[in-house]
Each structure stands twice: as structure tokens, then as C-alpha cells.
Amino acid sequence: MADVGGKYKTYAEYKDSGVESMGTIPSAWGLVRAKNIFSIKKRIAGELGFDILSITQKGVKKKDIESGEGQLSMDYSKYQLVFAGDFAMNHMDLLTGYVDISPFNGVTSPDYRVFNIENTKDYVPEYYLYLLQNGYRQKLFFHLGQGSAHLGRWRLPTEAFNEILYPKPTKREQELIASFLDHETAKIDTLIEEQKTLIRLLQEKRQAVISHAVTKGLNPDAPMKDSGVEWLGEVPEHWSVRRLKHVADLQSGIPKGKDLAGKITIEVPMLRVANVQDGYLKLNEVHKIHIEPDQLERYELKKGDVLMNEGGDNDKLGRGAVWKGEIAPCIHQNHVFAIRPKDIEPEWLALLTGSSYAKFHFYRVAKQSTNLASISSSNIKETPLVIPPFEERRAIIDHLKTLMKKYDAIEAQGQDQVRLLTERRTALISAAITGKIDVRDWTPTAHPQQKHPEAPHEQTA
């Protein structure tokens, strides 16, 4: 974790807090249990008509129940009231849950924990919010949890929550620490967002460069012709346009849930939708499945297959990557298609199916539902593919490989910056709330300007 101590002064004397995760605290600070800070509320609404609130990593949000997204309750009158200024805590899921102070009046799940600070003479809510959120971010509550972490239900019981020990600086110090962190984390958050914006723009640029190269070529003076595909437009005159079914075979994957009781089986790795990303494979967690031995040949992946997802969120529709035989043997589930090229290179097919025009084709023929989409094998087979002569295909592939290495390097640099800034943010919060740094004489400073590295220039028509 980033070290922030060198930039700030420390208190003159420290003492052991007796809490391992807290370490030492300033000698003048006290300790207090959560039950003496917070007053837990259980106010059932009893009627409808309130805004429905959800607790997210980005704060307390008003839920749009009209859209039908997410999990909906049958009776919101059984939800508990939340008033502006209350703490709302998803203590039922320490893996993805969070806590925040609600800016709204509304209701939230009766399973969540709603509480406030009644003694504002001694306790500043914003300071203790930083302590609570730090508990989630650094998983400090995990050893107090109960349930099943494997099933995503690792909860913080009320009894354990009440007994958590927290620092008790003077009220003035609490106010200064909260103000200091509001100011300093806002600056870090701005830098993080700038890096994320750079990464997003870089990814958009990458998509545009690939799409232009595989549909227009590298020669800006090449004579053009109508492709015959409305959303594709013109392509170089000497290129052909063929349906995917004429240059590749499509292999569907194995359905799950078949009854194998009493049958001889073997266990093999199986790729899922989560393993197939846009342009690459995520193989850090590959599940295994039991199948009958004769199914291995039917569903086994072969080196050079282009993997594509059947569906998911709209931005994931049709995304895929080339299988290079990373795991052998390996099969794929029925929501992942394996496309086996016959007359073109796998790399060319992967570039085409990842281009803007192919993504548009997948989107227009997909079966749509709320924020989800799926595409059939027959529609994938009808995808129009632009095909230059062999030598030109190889030149475009090599050109894009070289260019993408540069883009990858810049994106990796941006991702490293996001990671380092995030670590610094966490370390700064942890240091301030536990008194490892002394901010009593802190005064705000101007926000420094951040310069971004430029994306590489590329040759396009």
C-alpha cells in the first residue's frame, strides 16, 4: 500500500490501541464502541409511496423500480424508513456491500442496517463514515462475519457491529480529519477519473482504428465500391464480401444440467461467458464440468477457434477472442460459440467480429430484453465479412498488431496510475482516521494539473 507518512507530520506521542487493524493511535485519543456512537433504527414504513433507496459503492441512490431492473420487492410497505442524514449499511454482504450517509428520505430493505448518531456533541458523522467505509474497503469486518462467503452472503451481525472499537479524537479533530479527507480524496478522485477518461478514449480510438483498417484498408488511394451492406458502406474495389457461413464453421457449446446419474463421466475444463472478453480470454478462473467421454470430441475447442459470446449486456454482445490452445483439453458452454475459420485467418475473423460494423450487425439482429441481448447461431452465420487478398490481410493484421502493442502499453500505464492512486487514497484515509498523520494544522491547497500521455499516431485512410 502507498506510504503517505512522509508528506505529513505526526503526533508527538502514540499508544497501542489494542486493535490489530488500528495499531497505534495518538496518546490523547480515546476508544469507543460502535454501540455508544450509533443508534440503530428499525422504522417500518407501513405504507407505499416512498422513494426506494439502494446502497451502492457510489453512495445511496434512488432506485428506478419502473424499469424492472434488479431485484424487486413484492411489498415496499415492509421496508424500513431512512431519513436524510441516516447511515444506511448493507451489512448482509461484506463482499460487495457498502455503507453511506443518505442524502434522501426514503425506504430501504428491512434486511439492511439503518442507524444515526444522536450525540453530535461528541461525534461527527462524517468522520465515522470514513471509518465505516474503510472497514469495507479494507475488509476489516470479515473476521466478524457470519454466513457463506462462497455464496456471497457474508454478513456482519448486529452483536459484532455493536462491539467494534473505534478511535475517539476530540470533536474538533474529527471535523478537521473529515474536512481534510473530503478535500484530499476529491483531488485524488479527480485524477483517477482523468485516467479512466483517458483509458476510455484510448479504447474508443483503438476500436475506430481497427474498424477503419479492416473495412477500408491501409491504402487511402484505393478505388472503392459499394459493399452491398447498407451499414458498412464502401470497401476497396478488389475486396470481396462473404457471409461468415461460407468461410467458417460454427460449433455450439455444451448445455449444462444434463442428468449423468449412473453414467461414466470425465471431468474437463469448460469456458463460460465470463472467460471470453472483448479481444482476449480471462483464464484465471476456469470451471470444470463432468461429461460423458464421447462428448469431448463433440465440444472440444481447437487451436485457432474464434470464441464469441451468445449475449449478455449489449456491450458484451458477440465479443470474442482467438483460442490458442491455452488449456487442453477444454470445452465450451452453450452460451459461447466456437467459430472455426476455413478460408481466412482466425486473427482476421476476430478483428472483423470485433469491429464496429460487425457489432452493429449483432446488435440489430439480436433478441433484446431489458439491458440484455442474445444472438442466435443462424444470425452469426449471416454476418457479412469483408475479405481482402491474402497478402493484404496479412499486412493489415501485422500493422494492427504493432499499433495495438503501443495502445496496450499506454493503457497499462493508465491502469497502473489508477491502481496507485486508489492505493494512495486508501492509505491516506487509513492514516488520517487512525491518527498516523496529524492534520490539525492542515489548510487546503489548489488542485494540481495532470498531464496525460498522448495516444500513438497511426496511419489511416
Stockholm file with secondary structure:
# STOCKHOLM 1.0

chainA/1-461         MADVGGKYKTYAEYKDSGVESMGTIPSAWGLVRAKNIFSIKKRIAGELGFDILSITQKGVKKKDIESGEGQLSMDYSKYQLVFAGDFAMNHMDLLTGYVDISPFNGVTSPDYRVFNIENTKDYVPEYYLYLLQNGYRQKLFFHLGQGSAHLGRWRLPTEAFNEILYPKPTKREQELIASFLDHETAKIDTLIEEQKTLIRLLQEKRQAVISHAVTKGLNPDAPMKDSGVEWLGEVPEHWSVRRLKHVADLQSGIPKGKDLAGKITIEVPMLRVANVQDGYLKLNEVHKIHIEPDQLERYELKKGDVLMNEGGDNDKLGRGAVWKGEIAPCIHQNHVFAIRPKDIEPEWLALLTGSSYAKFHFYRVAKQSTNLASISSSNIKETPLVIPPFEERRAIIDHLKTLMKKYDAIEAQGQDQVRLLTERRTALISAAITGKIDVRDWTPTAHPQQKHPEAPHEQTA
#=GR chainA/1-461 SS CCCCGGGSCCCSCEEECSCTTTCEEETTCEEEEGGGTCEEECCBCCSSCSCBEEEETTEEEECCGGGTCSCCCSCGGGSEEECTTCEEECTTCTTTCCEEECSSCEEECTTSEEEECSCTTTCCHHHHHHHHHHHHHTTTTGGGCEEETTTTEEECCHHHHHTCEEEECCHHHHHHHHHHHHHHHHHHHHHHHHHHHHHHHHHHHHHHHHHHHHHHCSCTTCCEEECSCTTTCEEETTCEEEEGGGTEEEECCBCSCCCCTTSCCEEEEEECGGGBCSSSBCCSSCEEEEECTTHHHHHBCCTTCEEEECEEEGGGTTCEEECCCSSSSCEEBTTEEEEEESSSCHHHHHHHHTSHHHHHHHHHHSEEETTEEECCHHHHHTCEEEECCHHHHHHHHHHHHHHHHHHHHHHHHHHHHHHHHHHHHHHHHHHHHTTSSCCTTCCCCCCCCCCCCCCCCCCCC
#=GC SS_cons         CCCCGGGSCCCSCEEECSCTTTCEEETTCEEEEGGGTCEEECCBCCSSCSCBEEEETTEEEECCGGGTCSCCCSCGGGSEEECTTCEEECTTCTTTCCEEECSSCEEECTTSEEEECSCTTTCCHHHHHHHHHHHHHTTTTGGGCEEETTTTEEECCHHHHHTCEEEECCHHHHHHHHHHHHHHHHHHHHHHHHHHHHHHHHHHHHHHHHHHHHHHCSCTTCCEEECSCTTTCEEETTCEEEEGGGTEEEECCBCSCCCCTTSCCEEEEEECGGGBCSSSBCCSSCEEEEECTTHHHHHBCCTTCEEEECEEEGGGTTCEEECCCSSSSCEEBTTEEEEEESSSCHHHHHHHHTSHHHHHHHHHHSEEETTEEECCHHHHHTCEEEECCHHHHHHHHHHHHHHHHHHHHHHHHHHHHHHHHHHHHHHHHHHHHTTSSCCTTCCCCCCCCCCCCCCCCCCCC
//
